[in-house]
Every structure is written in structure tokens, then in C-alpha cells.
Amino acid sequence: MQPHILIVEDDPVIRQLVEKFLGESGLKVSSAATPGPWTRCSRPARSTWWCST
């Protein structure tokens, strides 16, 4: 299974740069400006969450 990374970043420039970099590395990437509906998703058993402020 291909890793799927969610990027939540309110700065659109940073969000797009990180999304592009990870996508070009062969990862499946989704992004959002706010956590919104993602906070209601159930956490898969094999996931890693990383938060930065």
C-alpha cells in the first residue's frame, strides 16, 4: 500500500511546496488549509501523525 500523507498548513505557499516535494517523491498527498473534516476521520491502525506549529 502506498503511503498517503495529509498536509494541513494555512500558508498556501508552504502547503503547495511541501505537497509538490512529497508528490514528486512518489507519495500520495492530500492537503488542506484547516483540519476541518479531517479531524472527524478515524485514525488508521498503521498511521503516524506529526504536528508542527
C-alpha positions, 0 to 999 in steps of 0.5 A, a space after each residue: 500500500 502506498 503511503 498517503 500523507 495529509 498536509 494541513 498548513 494555512 500558508 498556501 505557499 508552504 502547503 503547495 511546496 511541501 505537497 509538490 516535494 512529497 508528490 514528486 517523491 512518489 507519495 500520495 498527498 492530500 492537503 488542506 488549509 484547516 483540519 476541518 473534516 479531517 479531524 472527524 476521520 478515524 485514525 488508521 491502525 498503521 498511521 503516524 501523525 506529526 504536528 508542527 506549529 
